[in-house]
Amino acid sequence: MNNWHIDYKVKYHITFLNTDGRTEVVNDEMIIHSRSAQQAEEMLLHRYENGDGPLIEIPDGWIGETISKELEIDEIMKVWEY
């Protein structure tokens, strides 16, 4: 059993689509403590799909309703291993 953990910096963006066709892309990043880059990605996707709160807030000045949002992971980089 491997007890080592790694901190990964996961960079991602979410594309919001408004009811009038406008789109807004918001970039963010998060440090995730996991055993592999694949597990870090799975943890972020799980939080995005099932989390209590949003990963990011709807952009300032956004008027109207959002009809969809899509998460895309841009980069996963190892930061620290212990």
MIDRENTI-640614 format. One record per atom (N, C-alpha, C, O): residue in three letters; x negated, y, z. Coordinates in steps of 0.001 Angstrom, whole numbers, plus 524288, in hexadecimal, padded with zeros to 5 digits. Layout:
% residues N
ALAXYZ
...
% end
This chain:
% residues 82
MET7FCBA7FB6080000
MET800008000080000
MET7FC8E804DE80000
MET7F8C980532802F8
ASN7FDD38088A7FCC0
ASN7FAE580D607FC4B
ASN7FD79811917FFA3
ASN801F8813027FEB9
ASN7FA9E8138280382
ASN7FCB781798806EA
ASN7FAEB81D0580553
ASN7FC56820DF807D5
TRP7F7CD81D5F80129
TRP7F5F3822707FF62
TRP7FA718258D7FD04
TRP7FDDA823637FA69
HIS7FA6182A9C7FDF6
HIS7FE3882E197FBA0
HIS7FB5F832647F8BA
HIS7F6E3833A57F9EC
ILE7FDFE834987F4F4
ILE7FBC2838B27F1B8
ILE7FFB383D247F172
ILE8046883C407F109
ASP7FDBA841E87F1AF
ASP80106846757F0BE
ASP80087847DC7EAFD
ASP7FC3A848AF7E900
TYR804EB8481E7E861
TYR8051A8498E7E2DF
TYR807CC84ECE7E24A
TYR80BC384FD77E4CE
LYS805A0852197DEF5
LYS80847856EB7DD7D
LYS80B52855A97D888
LYS8090D854417D489
VAL8106D8562B7D8D6
VAL813CF854FF7D467
VAL815F585A2B7D250
VAL818D685CED7D501
LYS8148285B697CD7D
LYS816818601B7CAEF
LYS81B1085E7D7C777
LYS81AC785A9D7C4A3
TYR81F45861887C7BD
TYR823F8860347C4C2
TYR826D5865257C33A
TYR825B0869657C529
HIS82A85864857BFC5
HIS82DFD868DE7BE77
HIS8338D866C67BDD8
HIS8346F862377BC99
ILE8373586A4B7BEC4
ILE83CBE868F57BE19
ILE83F0886CCA7BA29
ILE83E68871887BAAA
THR841AD86AAC7B642
THR8444586DD57B24B
THR84A1386E107B39A
THR84CB786A0E7B3E4
PHE84C03872D47B462
PHE8518F873B47B585
PHE8544A8755E7B080
PHE8522D878807AD86
LEU858EF873517AF89
LEU85C1C874E27AB11
LEU861218774E7AD1E
LEU863FD874DF7B020
ASN8622F87C247AB76
ASN866CD87EFE7AD22
ASN86B5A87DDA7A980
ASN86A9387C247A512
THR8700D87ECA7AB59
THR874C087DC27A833
THR874E4880ED7A32B
THR8776087F4979F64
ASP872408857D7A305
ASP8723F8889C79E39
ASP86DA78875279AA1
ASP86CBE88A12796CB
GLY86ABE8832579BDB
GLY866838816679877
GLY8611B8835A799F2
GLY85D3788183797CE
ARG860CD8871079D97
ARG85BA6888F679F46
ARG858CF884BB7A251
ARG85B3E8818F7A4FC
THR85396884B57A1E4
THR8506E881167A4F2
THR84C708841C7A823
THR84AD98886C7A6B8
GLU84AE4881CC7AC64
GLU846E9884047AFD3
GLU8437987F8C7B19A
GLU8457287B7F7B349
VAL83E5A880397B140
VAL83AAA87C427B2F8
VAL837E087E587B7CB
VAL835C6882AB7B7BE
VAL837DE87B397BBFD
VAL8355587CB87C0DA
VAL83130878A17C228
VAL83255873F97C27A
ASN82C5D87A6F7C2E6
ASN827FA877047C430
ASN82717876FB7CA12
ASN827FA87AE87CCB3
ASP825578728B7CC1F
ASP8241D872207D1A7
ASP8205886D977D266
ASP81F2086AC67CEB2
GLU81E8386CE77D72E
GLU81B1A868857D871
GLU81C17866E17DE0F
GLU81E32869DA7E132
MET81A89862187DF41
MET81B7C85FE77E46A
MET8171285C167E5AC
MET815278595A7E237
ILE8157B85BE87EA97
ILE811B7858037EC5F
ILE814D9853587EE62
ILE81853853EF7F1A7
ILE8139384EB57EC63
ILE81655849F27EDF4
ILE8125F846057EFFC
ILE80E69844FE7ED75
HIS81372843DB7F482
HIS8102E8400E7F737
HIS8121283A9E7F5AA
HIS8165F839097F71F
SER80ED3837B47F2AC
SER8107B8328C7F0D9
SER80BB782F127EFF8
SER80749830B27F0E5
ARG80CA682A5A7EE33
ARG80871826977ED46
ARG806758269C7E7A7
ARG8023F8248D7E696
SER80971828E97E409
SER807D08290D7DE8C
SER80A8082DA37DBD4
SER80E5682FCC7DDC3
ALA8085F82F0C7D749
ALA80AC0833397D42C
ALA8103C831A47D266
ALA813CB834DF7D240
GLN810E082CB07D112
GLN8160782ACA7CF63
GLN819FF82B387D3D4
GLN81E7982CBC7D2F5
GLN81859829E17D897
GLN81BE782A4E7DD08
GLN81D3C830067DE29
GLN821A88313D7DF99
ALA8196E8338A7DD83
ALA81A76839207DE42
ALA81E9283B0B7DA64
ALA8221783E017DBCD
GLU81E18839567D584
GLU821F283AC47D18A
GLU82759838A77D2F3
GLU82B3C83B747D28D
GLU82797833BB7D497
GLU82C978315E7D614
GLU82F03834317DAB5
GLU833C3834E87DAE5
MET82BC6835D17DE75
MET82DC5838937E30F
MET8301283DDD7E18B
MET8342983F647E38F
LEU82D6E840B57DDF4
LEU82F80845BB7DC33
LEU8349C844FA7D942
LEU8385A847DC7DA28
LEU834D2841277D5C4
LEU839A78401F7D2DC
LEU83E1B83EA17D683
LEU84289840577D5C2
HIS83CF683B747DA76
HIS840FC839E87DE3B
HIS842FB83EAB7E137
HIS847B183F477E1FA
ARG83F67842057E2E4
ARG84110846BB7E5B4
ARG8445684A407E22E
ARG8483784C7C7E3EF
TYR842D384AC37DD40
TYR845C284DF77D986
TYR84B4B84BDA7D8C0
TYR84F0F84ED67D8A1
GLU84BBE846B17D83A
GLU850D1844517D71F
GLU854338439D7DBFA
GLU858FD843C17DB92
ASN851D3842DC7E098
ASN854D38416B7E53A
ASN853FF844E97E9F0
ASN85653843F87EE0A
GLY850BF848ED7E97A
GLY84F6D84C277EDF7
GLY853EE84F787EFE6
GLY8579F850997ED08
ASP8538A851027F4D7
ASP85789854567F739
ASP8575F859E97F514
ASP85B6E85C677F468
GLY852AE85BD27F407
GLY85216861297F219
GLY84F5E8612D7ECD7
GLY84D0885D467EB47
PRO84FAC8658F7EA1B
PRO84D3B865DB7E4F8
PRO847458661A7E55A
PRO8452A867ED7E946
LEU84490864477E14E
LEU83EE3864CD7E11D
LEU83D6386A837E079
LEU8397D86C457E2AB
ILE8407686D667DD78
ILE83FA9872F97DCBD
ILE844FB8759B7DCA5
ILE848F78731D7DBA2
GLU844FB87A957DDB3
GLU849DB87D927DD92
GLU84B1687F337D7F8
GLU8479187FA97D4B9
ILE850068800C7D6DD
ILE85195882127D1BF
ILE84F068876D7D125
ILE84F0A88A7E7D4D9
PRO84CDB8889C7CC9F
PRO849E588D777CBD9
PRO84CF2892617CD3B
PRO851B2892987CC86
ASP84A26896647CF3D
ASP84C8C89B6C7D077
ASP84EEC89DCB7CB91
ASP84CC789D477C74B
GLY853598A0617CC34
GLY855E18A2E87C7D5
GLY8590B89F457C465
GLY85B268A0E97C065
TRP8596489A5F7C5EA
TRP85C47896877C2D7
TRP86213897867C39C
TRP864068974A7C800
ILE864CF8989F7BF67
ILE86A67899CF7BFA3
ILE86D53895717BCE3
ILE86BBA893AF7B8B5
GLY87191893B57BF35
GLY874A788F967BCD3
GLY8735C88A4B7BF2C
GLY87079889E37C2FE
GLU87589886507BCD5
GLU874D7881077BECD
GLU870A787E227BBCA
GLU86FF287EE97B719
THR86DE187AC37BE9C
THR86A0C8775C7BC2D
THR86CCB872507BABD
THR86F3F86FDA7BE10
ILE86C67870B87B5C0
ILE86F0386BE87B429
ILE86B58867397B458
ILE86D1A862C07B48C
SER86632868437B446
SER86291863E87B4CF
SER85D42865EB7B68A
SER85BFF86A867B5F6
LYS85A3B862637B8A7
LYS854D58638C7B9FA
LYS851B685E907B939
LYS8539A85A427BA3B
GLU84CE585F3A7B76D
GLU849AB85AB77B626
GLU8443E85B697B887
GLU841B885F6F7B7CA
LEU842848577B7BB59
LEU83D5B8577A7BDC4
LEU8396F854DF7BA24
LEU83A7C850B67B7F7
GLU834E8857547B980
GLU8309A854F77B6A1
GLU82BA4855A57B9CD
GLU82A7F859EA7BBB3
ILE828AF851647BA5D
ILE823C88518B7BD40
ILE81F78852DC7B95E
ILE81EEE850547B550
ASP81C62856E57BAAE
ASP81850858BE7B732
ASP813028564F7B869
ASP8100E855077B4D6
GLU811C8855A97BD71
GLU80C9B853BA7BEE3
GLU80CBC8517E7C46C
GLU80F66853867C7DF
ILE809CA84D447C52E
ILE8090B84B147CA5D
ILE8032D84AB97CB3C
ILE800608482B7C846
MET8015784D597CF62
MET7FBBF84DA57D05C
MET7FA9684C127D606
MET7FD2384DE67D9AB
LYS7F6AF848A47D6AF
LYS7F51B8470C7DBEF
LYS7F25D84B997DE97
LYS7EED184DF87DC60
VAL7F41084CD27E36F
VAL7F1D4851257E65D
VAL7EE6284F257EAD1
VAL7EA278513B7EBBF
TRP7F03384B177ED8F
TRP7ED92849507F239
TRP7EEC28438F7F31A
TRP7F32B841D67F23E
GLU7EAEA8409C7F4C8
GLU7EBBF83B0E7F5E6
GLU7E9A0839D07FB4D
GLU7E55E83B8B7FCB5
TYR7EC96836CE7FE56
TYR7EADC8354C80391
TYR7ED0B8300B80505
TYR7EC0582E1B8094C
% end
